Amino acid sequence: MDHESLRAQFPALQQQLGDYPLCYLDTAATSQKPLQVLEAMGSFYRTHNANVHRAAHALSSKATSAYEDVRDALVNFLGAARREEIIFTHGTTEAINLVAHGLRGQFNAGDLILVDSAAHHANLVPWQQLAKATGARVLPIGLDAKLRLDRAAFRALLAQKPKLVALSQVSNALGTVNDIRALCAEARTHGALTLVDGAQAVAHMPVNMAELGCDFYAFSGHKMYGPTGVGVLWGRYDLLAGLEPLLTGGEMIKTVSFEQTEFGELPNRLEAGTPPIAEVIGLGAAIEFLQGLDRAAMARHETELLRYLQRELAAIPGVRLYGAHSDNIGAVAFNLGDEHHQDIGILLDQQGVAVRCGHHCAMPLMVLLGVRGCCRASLGIYSNKADVDQFIQAMKACADMLQ
């Protein structure tokens, strides 16, 4: 499929904003959805909308098969060892909270948790809550002068024998990439569990759990061309089985009486309540869509486009880029002089350009940068040179107006 045909699969991109074509550079916040995903979800609601599991009727059987087929697809997509290692959640945030809550009984006062300094709040706040409940400690893994994770500082912290290390595979704010395989291997030699936030990675690169060597991995469907409201937690089977469930009630039980309740087996044990059925089916369609592409070619396209964006943006007088490296993925963080980032976002929107402005759920990182917030332009597989050119022209207009 050529790139023009691929882009045509995303109906939301085929629109005008006033006098301008939509230039969507906010994929890191949420990706647009291809027809394949929209049609899969619509078909479910039109033809076999029913709750999954247990019911005897035909619609429920069809819904259950479609739902569980996605779990099997994820085994292949993630290189998981078994289907019981795939837990459906409502997104990365719930997945990480599920792990943090589930591990509380295994932490004691003084236990150490290390967190990537560029982490999204979803991979920091749950660990702070665990520490608050147990007396554990949370320490940041510092960044170096180039805003990459400081490997020397990481090794020094590992010498303190942390119990868990929480990492980002790709920074949602900066687009910088961590060598997860090497970091998890180092953590493992010191006896630490590892959890990886892969929300910004799975849409841009293949991931294999056996190769990464982490203990838990979380991501969201809406970052990878699937719907909102659905995500995935992968974990090693024995570790998942030892988690105390975050949610209890229907679906996750084996037996219930007024005297006691016995929880069921994985994956149901960690999937209480009616799941996001249509969204899981949409996620399955997104996986099928991605696997039908030449992902190596798509990665080359995104890399070339990101470098072009970085180069053209850096050439605008007054623009400051943060942590912009040639091997970044998906996102460029920047400010224009001393102008407020929200003002830049509004001016860009008036020219048809959609970017994200704020702290990007990474307030500790903003403190390290010495700013209250910044703008972020982010790319997807559908982004093209015309998008970047429209953005650059809009930024030049902003600079001319404000400086």
C-alpha positions as CSV (number, residue, x, y, z in Angstrom):
1,M,0.0,0.0,0.0
2,D,1.5,3.4,-1.0
3,H,1.4,6.2,1.6
4,E,-1.4,8.1,-0.1
5,S,-3.6,5.1,0.0
6,L,-2.7,4.4,3.6
7,R,-3.6,8.0,4.6
8,A,-6.9,7.6,2.8
9,Q,-7.8,4.9,5.3
10,F,-8.2,7.6,8.0
11,P,-11.4,9.5,7.3
12,A,-10.8,12.1,10.1
13,L,-7.8,13.4,8.2
14,Q,-9.9,14.2,5.1
15,Q,-11.3,17.5,6.4
16,Q,-10.8,21.2,6.4
17,L,-10.5,23.5,9.4
18,G,-11.8,26.8,8.0
19,D,-9.5,27.8,5.1
20,Y,-6.9,25.1,6.0
21,P,-6.6,21.4,5.6
22,L,-6.4,19.6,8.9
23,C,-2.7,19.1,9.9
24,Y,-2.9,16.6,12.7
25,L,0.3,16.5,14.7
26,D,-1.1,15.2,18.0
27,T,-0.8,11.4,17.5
28,A,1.1,11.0,20.8
29,A,-2.0,12.1,22.6
30,T,-4.4,9.9,20.5
31,S,-4.1,8.5,17.1
32,Q,-6.7,8.8,14.4
33,K,-8.5,5.5,13.5
34,P,-8.5,3.7,10.2
35,L,-11.7,2.5,8.5
36,Q,-10.9,-1.1,9.5
37,V,-11.2,-0.2,13.2
38,L,-14.3,1.9,12.7
39,E,-16.0,-0.8,10.7
40,A,-15.1,-3.6,13.1
41,M,-16.7,-1.8,16.0
42,G,-19.7,-0.8,14.0
43,S,-20.2,-4.4,12.8
44,F,-20.1,-5.6,16.4
45,Y,-22.8,-3.2,17.5
46,R,-24.9,-3.9,14.4
47,T,-24.8,-7.7,14.3
48,H,-23.7,-9.4,17.5
49,N,-23.8,-6.9,20.4
50,A,-24.0,-9.0,23.5
51,N,-22.1,-9.5,26.8
52,V,-19.3,-11.9,26.7
53,H,-18.8,-15.2,28.5
54,R,-21.3,-17.6,30.2
55,A,-24.5,-16.8,28.2
56,A,-25.9,-19.7,26.1
57,H,-27.3,-17.7,23.2
58,A,-25.7,-17.2,19.8
59,L,-25.0,-13.5,20.0
60,S,-23.0,-13.9,23.2
61,S,-21.1,-16.8,21.7
62,K,-20.1,-14.7,18.7
63,A,-19.2,-11.7,20.9
64,T,-17.1,-14.0,23.1
65,S,-15.3,-15.5,20.2
66,A,-14.5,-12.1,18.7
67,Y,-13.4,-10.8,22.1
68,E,-11.1,-13.7,22.9
69,D,-9.7,-13.9,19.4
70,V,-8.1,-10.5,20.2
71,R,-6.4,-12.0,23.2
72,D,-4.9,-14.7,20.9
73,A,-3.8,-12.0,18.4
74,L,-2.0,-10.1,21.2
75,V,-0.1,-13.3,22.1
76,N,1.5,-13.1,18.6
77,F,1.7,-9.3,18.6
78,L,3.6,-9.2,21.9
79,G,5.5,-12.4,21.7
80,A,3.8,-13.6,24.9
81,A,4.3,-17.1,26.2
82,R,0.6,-17.8,26.8
83,R,-2.8,-16.1,26.4
84,E,-3.4,-15.9,30.2
85,E,-0.6,-13.3,30.3
86,I,-2.8,-10.8,28.4
87,I,-5.1,-8.7,30.6
88,F,-7.5,-6.3,29.1
89,T,-7.7,-2.9,30.9
90,H,-9.2,0.5,30.1
91,G,-5.7,1.9,29.2
92,T,-2.1,2.2,30.3
93,T,-3.1,4.1,33.4
94,E,-5.4,1.4,34.7
95,A,-2.9,-1.3,33.8
96,I,-0.1,0.3,35.9
97,N,-2.5,1.0,38.7
98,L,-3.5,-2.7,38.6
99,V,0.1,-3.7,39.1
100,A,0.8,-1.1,41.8
101,H,-2.2,-2.1,43.8
102,G,-1.7,-5.8,43.3
103,L,1.9,-5.6,44.6
104,R,1.1,-3.7,47.8
105,G,1.1,-6.8,50.0
106,Q,4.6,-7.6,48.7
107,F,6.2,-4.2,49.7
108,N,7.5,-3.2,53.1
109,A,8.7,0.0,54.7
110,G,12.0,1.1,53.2
111,D,11.6,-0.8,50.0
112,L,12.9,1.2,47.0
113,I,11.1,2.0,43.8
114,L,12.9,3.7,40.9
115,V,11.0,5.7,38.3
116,D,12.3,7.3,35.1
117,S,12.5,11.1,35.5
118,A,10.7,11.6,32.1
119,A,7.8,9.2,33.1
120,H,4.2,10.0,32.4
121,H,2.3,10.7,35.6
122,A,0.6,7.3,35.1
123,N,3.9,5.6,35.7
124,L,4.7,7.7,38.8
125,V,1.6,8.5,40.8
126,P,0.6,4.8,41.3
127,W,4.0,4.1,42.8
128,Q,3.8,7.1,45.0
129,Q,0.4,5.7,46.3
130,L,2.0,2.3,46.9
131,A,4.8,3.9,48.8
132,K,2.3,6.0,50.9
133,A,0.5,2.8,51.8
134,T,3.5,0.7,52.6
135,G,6.3,3.0,53.7
136,A,8.3,2.3,50.6
137,R,10.4,5.0,48.9
138,V,10.2,6.4,45.4
139,L,13.4,7.8,43.8
140,P,13.8,9.3,40.3
141,I,16.3,8.0,37.8
142,G,18.0,11.2,36.6
143,L,18.5,12.3,33.1
144,D,21.8,13.4,31.6
145,A,22.6,16.7,29.9
146,K,21.1,15.4,26.6
147,L,17.9,14.5,28.4
148,R,18.5,10.8,28.1
149,L,18.2,8.5,31.1
150,D,21.5,8.7,33.0
151,R,22.9,5.2,32.9
152,A,25.6,5.9,35.5
153,A,23.0,7.3,37.9
154,F,20.8,4.3,37.2
155,R,23.6,1.9,38.1
156,A,24.3,3.8,41.3
157,L,20.7,3.5,42.3
158,L,20.6,-0.2,41.4
159,A,23.3,-0.7,44.0
160,Q,20.7,0.2,46.6
161,K,18.7,-2.9,45.6
162,P,15.4,-1.5,44.5
163,K,12.4,-3.8,44.5
164,L,10.9,-2.3,41.4
165,V,12.0,-0.2,38.4
166,A,9.4,1.7,36.4
167,L,10.5,2.8,32.9
168,S,9.2,4.4,29.8
169,Q,10.1,2.8,26.5
170,V,9.6,6.0,24.7
171,S,9.1,9.4,26.4
172,N,5.6,10.7,25.6
173,A,6.9,14.3,26.0
174,L,10.2,14.2,24.2
175,G,10.2,11.1,22.0
176,T,13.5,9.9,23.5
177,V,13.9,6.1,23.5
178,N,15.2,4.0,26.4
179,D,17.1,0.8,25.7
180,I,14.6,-1.3,27.6
181,R,16.3,-4.6,27.0
182,A,19.6,-3.4,28.6
183,L,17.9,-1.5,31.4
184,C,15.7,-4.5,32.4
185,A,18.7,-6.9,32.2
186,E,20.7,-4.6,34.6
187,A,17.7,-4.3,37.0
188,R,17.2,-8.1,37.0
189,T,20.8,-8.7,38.1
190,H,20.0,-6.7,41.2
191,G,16.8,-8.6,41.9
192,A,14.4,-5.8,40.8
193,L,11.0,-6.2,39.1
194,T,10.5,-4.1,36.0
195,L,7.4,-2.4,34.6
196,V,7.6,-0.7,31.2
197,D,5.1,1.9,29.9
198,G,5.0,1.1,26.2
199,A,2.1,3.4,25.3
200,Q,4.3,5.5,22.9
201,A,6.2,2.5,21.5
202,V,3.8,-0.1,20.2
203,A,2.5,2.0,17.3
204,H,6.0,2.7,16.1
205,M,8.0,-0.5,16.5
206,P,7.4,-4.2,17.0
207,V,7.8,-5.3,20.6
208,N,8.6,-8.8,21.9
209,M,8.3,-9.5,25.6
210,A,10.8,-12.3,25.6
211,E,13.4,-10.0,24.0
212,L,12.7,-7.0,26.2
213,G,13.0,-9.0,29.4
214,C,10.6,-6.9,31.5
215,D,8.2,-8.3,34.0
216,F,5.2,-6.1,33.2
217,Y,4.4,-4.1,30.0
218,A,1.4,-1.7,29.6
219,F,-0.1,0.2,26.6
220,S,-3.3,1.8,25.3
221,G,-5.3,1.0,22.2
222,H,-5.9,4.7,21.3
223,K,-2.2,5.4,20.8
224,M,-1.9,2.6,18.2
225,Y,-4.8,3.4,15.8
226,G,-7.3,1.6,18.0
227,P,-10.2,3.0,20.1
228,T,-10.1,4.9,23.4
229,G,-11.1,3.1,26.5
230,V,-9.1,-0.1,26.0
231,G,-5.5,-1.1,26.9
232,V,-3.4,-4.1,27.7
233,L,-1.3,-5.3,30.6
234,W,1.1,-8.0,29.8
235,G,2.9,-9.7,32.7
236,R,4.8,-12.9,33.5
237,Y,2.2,-15.5,34.4
238,D,3.5,-16.2,37.9
239,L,3.7,-12.5,38.7
240,L,0.2,-11.8,37.4
241,A,-1.2,-14.7,39.4
242,G,0.3,-13.2,42.6
243,L,-1.4,-9.8,42.2
244,E,-4.2,-8.8,44.5
245,P,-7.0,-7.8,42.2
246,L,-7.7,-4.1,41.9
247,L,-11.4,-4.6,41.0
248,T,-13.7,-7.3,42.4
249,G,-17.2,-8.4,41.5
250,G,-18.5,-10.1,38.5
251,E,-16.5,-12.1,35.9
252,M,-13.4,-12.6,38.1
253,I,-14.8,-15.0,40.7
254,K,-14.8,-18.8,41.0
255,T,-17.3,-19.1,43.9
256,V,-19.1,-16.6,46.1
257,S,-21.0,-17.0,49.3
258,F,-21.8,-14.6,52.1
259,E,-19.0,-16.2,54.1
260,Q,-16.2,-16.0,51.5
261,T,-15.3,-15.5,47.9
262,E,-12.8,-17.5,45.9
263,F,-11.2,-15.7,42.9
264,G,-11.0,-17.3,39.5
265,E,-7.9,-18.0,37.4
266,L,-6.1,-15.7,35.0
267,P,-7.0,-13.8,32.9
268,N,-10.5,-13.4,34.4
269,R,-9.1,-12.9,37.9
270,L,-7.9,-9.4,36.8
271,E,-10.8,-8.5,34.5
272,A,-13.7,-7.8,36.8
273,G,-17.0,-6.5,35.3
274,T,-18.3,-6.1,31.8
275,P,-15.2,-5.4,29.7
276,P,-15.0,-2.8,26.9
277,I,-16.1,-5.4,24.3
278,A,-16.5,-3.2,21.2
279,E,-13.2,-1.5,22.1
280,V,-11.3,-4.8,22.4
281,I,-12.7,-5.8,19.0
282,G,-11.5,-2.4,17.6
283,L,-8.1,-3.0,19.2
284,G,-8.0,-6.4,17.4
285,A,-8.7,-4.6,14.1
286,A,-5.9,-2.1,14.8
287,I,-3.5,-4.9,15.4
288,E,-4.6,-6.6,12.1
289,F,-4.2,-3.2,10.4
290,L,-0.6,-2.7,11.7
291,Q,0.4,-6.3,10.9
292,G,-0.8,-5.8,7.4
293,L,1.7,-3.0,6.8
294,D,5.4,-3.1,6.0
295,R,6.3,-1.9,9.5
296,A,10.0,-1.5,8.6
297,A,9.1,0.8,5.8
298,M,6.7,2.7,8.0
299,A,9.4,3.1,10.6
300,R,11.8,4.5,8.0
301,H,9.1,6.9,6.8
302,E,8.4,8.2,10.3
303,T,12.1,8.5,11.1
304,E,12.8,10.5,7.9
305,L,9.8,12.7,8.6
306,L,10.7,13.3,12.2
307,R,14.3,14.3,11.3
308,Y,12.9,16.7,8.7
309,L,10.5,18.2,11.3
310,Q,13.4,18.6,13.8
311,R,15.6,20.3,11.2
312,E,13.1,22.7,9.8
313,L,11.7,23.6,13.3
314,A,15.2,24.2,14.7
315,A,15.9,26.6,11.8
316,I,13.2,29.0,12.9
317,P,14.7,31.9,15.0
318,G,13.7,31.7,18.6
319,V,12.6,28.1,18.6
320,R,14.1,25.9,21.3
321,L,13.9,22.1,21.0
322,Y,14.1,19.8,24.0
323,G,15.9,16.4,23.9
324,A,15.7,16.3,20.1
325,H,17.8,13.4,18.8
326,S,18.0,11.7,15.5
327,D,16.9,8.4,17.0
328,N,13.8,9.8,18.8
329,I,10.4,8.4,17.9
330,G,7.2,10.2,17.1
331,A,7.4,13.5,19.0
332,V,9.3,16.8,19.1
333,A,9.0,19.1,22.1
334,F,9.6,22.8,21.7
335,N,8.9,26.4,22.7
336,L,9.1,29.7,20.9
337,G,11.2,32.2,22.8
338,D,9.4,33.2,26.0
339,E,6.0,32.9,24.5
340,H,3.4,30.9,26.4
341,H,3.0,27.4,24.9
342,Q,-0.8,27.7,25.0
343,D,-0.6,30.9,22.9
344,I,1.4,29.1,20.3
345,G,-1.1,26.2,20.3
346,I,-4.0,28.6,19.7
347,L,-2.2,30.4,16.9
348,L,-1.4,27.1,15.2
349,D,-4.9,25.9,15.6
350,Q,-6.1,29.0,13.8
351,Q,-4.0,27.8,10.8
352,G,-5.3,24.3,10.9
353,V,-2.5,22.7,12.9
354,A,-3.2,20.5,15.9
355,V,-0.4,20.1,18.4
356,R,-0.4,19.5,22.2
357,C,0.6,22.2,24.6
358,G,1.1,21.9,28.4
359,H,3.1,19.7,30.8
360,H,2.2,16.5,28.9
361,C,1.5,14.7,32.2
362,A,5.2,14.9,32.9
363,M,5.5,17.8,35.4
364,P,8.8,16.6,37.0
365,L,10.3,16.6,33.6
366,M,9.1,20.2,33.0
367,V,10.8,21.1,36.2
368,L,14.1,19.6,34.9
369,L,13.6,21.6,31.7
370,G,13.1,24.8,33.6
371,V,9.7,25.5,32.0
372,R,6.1,25.4,33.0
373,G,5.2,23.6,29.8
374,C,5.9,23.3,26.1
375,C,4.5,22.4,22.8
376,R,4.7,19.0,21.2
377,A,4.3,18.0,17.6
378,S,3.8,14.3,17.1
379,L,3.6,12.0,14.1
380,G,1.8,8.9,13.0
381,I,2.1,6.5,10.1
382,Y,-0.3,8.7,8.2
383,S,1.7,11.9,8.6
384,N,3.4,13.3,5.5
385,K,5.7,16.0,4.3
386,A,2.8,18.3,3.6
387,D,1.8,18.1,7.2
388,V,5.3,19.2,8.3
389,D,5.5,21.9,5.7
390,Q,2.1,23.3,6.8
391,F,3.2,23.2,10.4
392,I,6.5,24.9,9.7
393,Q,4.8,27.7,7.7
394,A,2.4,28.2,10.6
395,M,5.3,28.4,13.1
396,K,7.0,31.0,11.0
397,A,3.8,33.0,10.9
398,C,3.7,32.7,14.8
399,A,7.3,33.9,15.0
400,D,6.7,36.8,12.7
401,M,3.7,37.9,14.7
402,L,5.1,37.5,18.2
403,Q,8.8,38.3,17.9
